[in-house]
C-alpha cells in the first residue's frame, strides 16, 4: 500500500464498509479500498463526507441493479449511488459503490492489466461519480479522466485511457 499524501494526513481518513457478495479470489482488501477512496477525497479537501460502502457483487446482482436504477438490462463494472442526507442529518456517508467482480476481472484480462490496478481505477472512477463528476459531456469526461489519471499516476498505475 502507498503512503498517504499530505492532504490525506490532514483530514479524516476514508472509512470503507466492504461488503462481499461474491465468491471470488483476489478481491481488494478494506485497506486498499479505503486508500483508493481516500486518494480521491484528498483532492476534495472541503468534502466532509468520508464514508463509502463498497459492495463486491456477482453478475446477476450487478445486472439487476443496473436494470432497476439505470434501465440497462446488462451487468456493469461499477455503479455509484450517492447518499443525500437531509441537511439536518449530519451523516458522513458519501454513498455506495457496487462493483461486479466478474466484469472487472474480464476487463482487466482484455486490457492486459493487473486486476488490482483495474480495481483501483473502478473505485476511483466510482468515487468521483459519488462526488458529482460525470462523463456524459465531452468536457466533463475530460475533467474526470484527467483527475482519475492523476490519482492513478500517484499510485504508479498507467493511464487507463491510453491504448497499450
Backbone bond lengths (Angstrom), bond angles and torsions (degrees), N, CA, C in turn:
res aa  C-N    CA-C-N  psi(-1)  N-CA   C-N-CA  omega(-1)  CA-C   N-CA-C  phi
1 X - - - 1.448 - - 1.522 107.93 -
2 X 1.292 117.58 147.81 1.449 123.48 -177.68 1.518 110.68 -82.68
3 X 1.322 114.93 161.85 1.459 119.02 176.00 1.518 109.33 -78.67
4 X 1.330 117.33 150.08 1.458 119.90 -178.72 1.526 111.52 -68.04
5 X 1.297 115.80 151.94 1.457 120.74 175.91 1.521 108.95 -76.48
6 X 1.323 116.57 168.95 1.461 120.72 179.27 1.521 110.94 -59.38
7 X 1.333 116.80 -39.05 1.465 119.77 178.74 1.516 111.09 -61.33
8 X 1.326 116.75 -40.51 1.452 120.29 -178.03 1.522 111.16 -66.12
9 X 1.325 117.20 -35.87 1.452 120.44 -177.72 1.527 111.54 -65.66
10 X 1.318 118.45 -23.94 1.457 122.68 -176.30 1.518 113.82 -99.89
11 X 1.298 119.18 12.77 1.454 120.73 -176.43 1.519 109.55 -137.81
12 X 1.329 114.91 169.95 1.456 119.33 174.87 1.518 108.19 -62.90
13 X 1.327 117.07 138.65 1.462 118.16 178.10 1.524 110.56 -69.80
14 X 1.312 114.71 154.02 1.460 119.23 174.99 1.526 108.02 -67.52
15 X 1.305 115.00 139.47 1.455 121.25 176.64 1.518 106.96 -114.97
16 X 1.313 116.20 126.76 1.458 121.11 -178.93 1.522 109.64 -119.74
17 X 1.312 114.33 130.20 1.458 121.34 170.22 1.524 105.89 -96.75
18 X 1.327 116.73 103.47 1.467 122.68 -178.06 1.521 108.91 -88.47
19 X 1.339 115.36 120.18 1.453 121.92 178.30 1.527 108.45 -116.28
20 X 1.321 116.22 124.86 1.460 120.68 -178.72 1.522 108.72 -109.19
21 X 1.333 115.62 113.17 1.466 122.23 179.79 1.522 110.11 -120.86
22 X 1.327 115.57 31.45 1.459 121.52 -179.74 1.528 107.73 -145.89
23 X 1.316 115.51 143.52 1.456 120.99 177.07 1.522 107.30 -93.44
24 X 1.326 116.06 100.28 1.462 119.71 -176.48 1.520 109.99 -154.59
25 X 1.309 115.41 158.01 1.460 122.38 175.18 1.522 108.59 -97.04
26 X 1.305 115.64 167.25 1.469 123.09 173.69 1.524 113.20 63.45
27 X 1.330 116.89 31.71 1.456 120.01 175.32 1.525 108.80 -79.98
28 X 1.328 117.25 146.72 1.467 118.87 178.73 1.533 110.85 -66.53
29 X 1.321 114.72 147.80 1.462 120.94 178.79 1.531 109.84 -78.51
30 X 1.311 115.28 165.45 1.463 119.92 176.07 1.530 110.38 -60.78
31 X 1.336 116.87 -38.47 1.469 120.42 179.46 1.531 111.43 -64.54
32 X 1.327 117.21 -41.27 1.469 119.90 177.83 1.527 110.39 -63.83
33 X 1.316 116.59 -45.44 1.468 120.47 179.21 1.525 110.60 -59.63
34 X 1.335 116.76 -44.37 1.468 120.83 -179.90 1.526 110.84 -64.24
35 X 1.325 117.10 -38.08 1.465 120.35 177.88 1.520 110.45 -62.20
36 X 1.326 116.96 -47.48 1.463 120.49 -177.70 1.525 111.35 -65.18
37 X 1.321 117.79 -43.50 1.470 120.97 176.88 1.529 109.30 -63.12
38 X 1.318 116.47 -43.39 1.466 120.70 -179.70 1.512 113.35 -61.09
39 X 1.306 116.88 -34.84 1.462 120.00 179.06 1.530 111.50 -67.69
40 X 1.316 116.16 -34.96 1.471 119.15 174.89 1.522 109.08 -67.76
41 X 1.314 116.94 -46.78 1.464 120.71 -178.36 1.527 111.84 -63.62
42 X 1.329 117.73 -28.80 1.466 120.73 177.80 1.523 111.66 -61.80
43 X 1.330 116.86 -24.88 1.471 121.31 176.94 1.524 111.86 -85.76
44 X 1.316 116.77 1.30 1.466 122.50 -179.02 1.531 108.88 -134.19
45 X 1.338 116.92 67.04 1.463 120.67 -172.32 1.532 114.40 -62.05
46 X 1.310 118.13 -20.85 1.471 120.02 178.63 1.533 112.43 -81.59
47 X 1.327 116.87 -11.76 1.466 120.57 -178.20 1.526 109.78 -71.78
48 X 1.325 116.57 125.30 1.465 120.90 -179.37 1.527 112.76 -97.56
49 X 1.316 116.54 -14.94 1.464 119.50 178.30 1.530 108.02 -85.70
50 X 1.316 117.05 124.62 1.458 120.10 -174.77 1.537 112.89 -134.59
51 X 1.326 116.24 14.55 1.462 120.28 177.73 1.526 109.96 -111.32
52 X 1.337 115.06 134.03 1.461 121.68 -178.92 1.529 108.30 -137.06
53 X 1.311 115.36 136.05 1.458 120.56 171.16 1.519 107.45 -94.05
54 X 1.330 116.52 129.14 1.463 121.53 176.12 1.523 106.77 -118.55
55 X 1.326 115.27 114.68 1.466 121.86 -179.69 1.516 108.70 -107.77
56 X 1.322 116.84 121.41 1.467 123.39 179.04 1.518 107.08 -97.01
57 X 1.339 115.80 119.70 1.465 120.67 -168.56 1.529 112.40 -126.49
58 X 1.343 113.58 172.32 1.458 120.69 175.33 1.531 109.96 -92.58
59 X 1.302 115.72 177.79 1.468 122.20 -176.34 1.525 111.60 -61.12
60 X 1.323 117.44 -42.94 1.470 119.06 -175.76 1.524 111.84 -65.35
61 X 1.325 118.33 -40.16 1.469 119.86 178.70 1.529 110.98 -68.08
62 X 1.331 116.37 -41.29 1.468 119.99 177.79 1.519 110.61 -60.92
63 X 1.321 116.71 -45.45 1.462 120.59 -179.38 1.528 111.17 -63.72
64 X 1.321 117.38 -43.00 1.470 120.71 -179.56 1.528 110.69 -62.69
65 X 1.327 117.29 -44.27 1.470 120.07 179.75 1.525 111.45 -67.45
66 X 1.323 116.70 -40.96 1.462 120.39 179.42 1.534 110.39 -64.87
67 X 1.316 116.03 -37.99 1.475 120.55 177.68 1.536 110.36 -68.02
68 X 1.320 116.55 -47.85 1.460 120.63 -174.63 1.530 113.63 -70.82
69 X 1.332 117.32 -32.85 1.464 119.88 -174.80 1.516 114.50 -107.37
70 X 1.349 117.80 -17.22 1.463 119.48 -178.11 1.521 112.48 -127.85
71 X 1.312 117.32 2.75 1.463 122.33 -178.59 1.525 112.97 56.73
72 X 1.337 116.04 33.20 1.467 121.65 177.14 1.522 106.81 -123.28
73 X 1.319 116.09 109.72 1.465 121.38 -174.10 1.530 111.39 -86.07
74 X 1.325 115.29 61.86 1.452 122.81 179.07 1.527 108.19 -153.84
75 X 1.316 118.16 148.99 1.471 118.39 176.31 1.525 110.00 -70.21
76 X 1.327 116.27 159.18 1.459 121.08 179.74 1.524 108.94 -141.61
77 X 1.322 116.23 165.52 1.459 119.53 -175.45 1.530 113.22 -70.30
78 X 1.328 117.39 -48.76 1.467 119.57 -178.58 1.525 109.70 -143.77
79 X 1.307 114.37 137.53 1.465 122.10 173.12 1.518 107.83 -118.24
80 X 1.320 116.26 140.32 1.470 121.73 -179.81 1.516 109.20 -118.18
81 X 1.320 115.04 130.95 1.460 121.89 179.13 1.522 108.69 -124.75
82 X 1.349 117.43 93.35 1.468 119.57 179.00 1.525 110.79 -63.65
83 X 1.332 115.55 144.61 1.459 121.38 177.19 1.517 107.99 -100.48
84 X 1.315 116.27 127.84 1.458 120.84 179.51 1.516 108.54 -121.38
85 X 1.320 114.27 96.51 1.462 120.16 179.09 1.523 109.57 -79.94
86 X 1.317 117.92 150.29 1.459 119.72 172.43 1.533 109.01 -60.77
87 X 1.330 118.27 148.61 1.468 121.15 -176.32 1.537 113.62 -54.44
88 X 1.310 116.96 -30.93 1.465 119.69 -177.76 1.535 112.99 -81.03
89 X 1.338 117.19 -1.29 1.469 121.18 -179.94 1.537 108.27 -115.92
90 X 1.328 116.90 94.50 1.469 120.08 -176.42 1.536 112.44 -80.63
91 X 1.307 115.41 83.88 1.463 121.33 179.05 1.533 107.22 -107.08
92 X 1.342 118.23 131.11 1.468 120.25 -177.06 1.527 114.45 -81.15
93 X 1.342 117.93 17.16 1.462 121.27 -178.95 1.526 110.61 -78.47
94 X 1.325 115.91 120.38 1.464 121.45 177.28 1.525 110.59 -80.19
95 X 1.327 116.75 -38.15 1.457 119.87 178.82 1.510 111.83 154.85
96 X 1.339 114.17 -166.50 1.454 121.91 -176.53 1.520 110.42 -120.01
97 X 1.336 115.03 141.30 1.453 121.92 170.00 1.519 107.13 -114.95
98 X 1.326 116.19 134.49 1.457 121.52 175.63 1.523 105.76 -118.60
99 X 1.333 114.88 118.08 1.464 120.51 -174.72 1.526 108.87 -118.28
100 X 1.322 115.00 126.81 1.464 121.35 179.69 1.529 109.18 -88.76
101 X 1.318 115.83 109.87 1.466 120.57 -176.68 1.532 112.28 -57.89
102 X 1.310 117.92 -46.00 1.468 120.42 -176.79 1.523 111.64 -60.06
103 X 1.324 117.20 -40.65 1.469 120.57 -179.81 1.526 110.18 -69.21
104 X 1.332 117.09 -44.69 1.465 120.57 -179.84 1.529 110.06 -62.99
105 X 1.319 116.87 -42.60 1.463 121.31 178.05 1.528 110.73 -62.47
106 X 1.327 117.47 -45.80 1.465 121.94 179.71 1.534 110.79 -62.04
107 X 1.326 116.92 -44.64 1.470 120.68 179.59 1.530 111.16 -63.45
108 X 1.328 116.51 -41.50 1.467 120.02 179.34 1.531 110.44 -60.54
109 X 1.325 116.33 -42.90 1.463 119.85 178.61 1.525 111.03 -65.41
110 X 1.327 117.07 -45.60 1.467 120.88 -179.48 1.522 111.66 -63.14
111 X 1.333 116.51 -33.89 1.461 121.37 -177.76 1.529 112.56 -92.94
112 X 1.325 116.41 3.02 1.463 122.87 177.38 1.527 111.56 54.33
113 X 1.338 115.57 51.49 1.459 120.09 178.60 1.521 108.81 -132.77
114 X 1.327 116.67 153.88 1.461 119.47 177.69 1.530 111.28 -61.14
115 X 1.322 115.52 141.00 1.465 121.22 -178.49 1.530 111.41 -56.76
116 X 1.320 117.79 -42.05 1.467 120.70 -178.61 1.530 111.05 -61.75
117 X 1.321 117.23 -37.47 1.461 120.01 178.50 1.524 111.12 -66.54
118 X 1.321 116.58 -39.26 1.462 118.87 179.97 1.527 110.13 -69.99
119 X 1.332 117.53 -37.65 1.460 120.19 174.97 1.527 110.17 -60.40
120 X 1.339 117.40 -44.23 1.464 120.40 178.72 1.530 109.60 -56.80
121 X 1.329 116.04 -45.13 1.464 120.26 179.88 1.532 111.00 -61.24
122 X 1.331 117.17 -45.67 1.465 120.26 -178.11 1.532 111.56 -64.14
123 X 1.330 117.59 -39.25 1.468 120.54 179.10 1.526 110.14 -68.33
124 X 1.307 117.36 -43.15 1.472 121.06 178.37 1.524 109.77 -63.82
125 X 1.310 117.31 -46.25 1.468 122.50 178.92 1.534 110.23 -59.29
126 X 1.325 115.90 -49.22 1.462 119.90 -179.36 1.516 113.07 -63.86
127 X 1.331 116.85 -39.34 1.469 120.34 179.15 1.520 110.73 -65.22
128 X 1.321 117.03 -37.88 1.469 119.42 175.75 1.525 110.69 -62.35
129 X 1.326 117.37 -38.63 1.468 119.82 174.73 1.535 110.41 -61.03
130 X 1.333 117.30 -40.89 1.469 119.92 178.46 1.524 111.27 -60.34
131 X 1.332 116.03 -29.29 1.467 121.06 179.55 1.526 112.81 -86.26
132 X 1.337 116.74 0.75 1.465 120.07 176.09 1.510 115.45 103.52
133 X 1.311 118.36 -0.81 1.464 120.17 177.48 1.524 109.19 -72.19
134 X 1.334 114.72 151.31 1.454 119.56 178.30 1.517 108.96 -146.06
135 X 1.315 116.65 169.13 1.465 120.81 179.99 1.522 111.47 -135.57
136 X 1.320 115.90 30.24 1.465 119.54 178.25 1.532 109.91 -74.69
137 X 1.321 115.71 -48.03 1.472 120.75 178.00 1.529 108.69 -89.91
138 X 1.332 117.28 146.22 1.460 121.43 -177.12 1.520 112.86 -56.87
139 X 1.336 117.77 -42.88 1.466 119.67 -178.01 1.530 111.23 -67.39
140 X 1.339 117.55 -35.67 1.464 120.96 176.28 1.524 110.23 -68.10
141 X 1.324 116.52 -40.73 1.464 121.08 179.47 1.523 110.31 -61.95
142 X 1.318 116.86 -40.62 1.457 120.64 -179.22 1.525 111.21 -63.06
143 X 1.325 116.94 -44.32 1.464 121.29 179.05 1.527 110.37 -62.75
144 X 1.326 116.07 -46.41 1.458 121.07 -178.41 1.529 110.86 -64.14
145 X 1.320 117.08 -45.99 1.456 121.04 -178.33 1.519 111.65 -65.34
146 X 1.332 118.36 -37.59 1.464 120.92 178.37 1.524 110.71 -62.82
147 X 1.325 116.50 -42.38 1.455 119.97 179.27 1.530 110.74 -67.57
148 X 1.316 116.94 -42.25 1.474 120.54 176.23 1.528 109.74 -56.76
149 X 1.318 116.64 -48.76 1.464 120.96 -177.05 1.522 111.55 -63.31
150 X 1.324 117.10 -37.46 1.460 121.18 178.71 1.527 110.78 -64.62
151 X 1.322 116.45 -46.06 1.466 120.96 -179.74 1.533 109.92 -66.10
152 X 1.318 116.80 -43.50 1.462 120.30 178.48 1.532 110.95 -63.68
153 X 1.327 117.76 -39.68 1.469 120.97 178.53 1.524 110.60 -61.89
154 X 1.338 117.09 -37.52 1.465 120.59 176.66 1.525 111.47 -61.80
155 X 1.326 116.44 -24.80 1.464 122.10 176.91 1.534 112.11 -91.40
156 X 1.342 116.49 -0.34 1.455 120.34 -177.90 1.513 113.47 79.11
157 X 1.331 116.48 20.93 1.470 122.14 -178.33 1.530 108.69 -101.94
158 X 1.327 116.75 128.91 1.475 119.98 -179.10 1.537 112.89 -64.33
159 X 1.315 114.57 159.82 1.459 122.96 177.84 1.528 110.05 -55.98
160 X 1.334 117.40 115.89 1.467 119.74 -177.34 1.523 113.38 -74.49
161 X 1.329 117.00 -11.79 1.464 120.64 -178.05 1.522 112.72 -95.49
162 X 1.310 116.78 -8.74 1.455 120.61 178.98 1.527 107.99 -90.63
163 X 1.303 115.96 130.69 1.472 120.22 179.63 1.517 109.07 -62.23
164 X 1.331 115.38 134.58 1.469 118.37 -179.56 1.496 112.55 -90.42
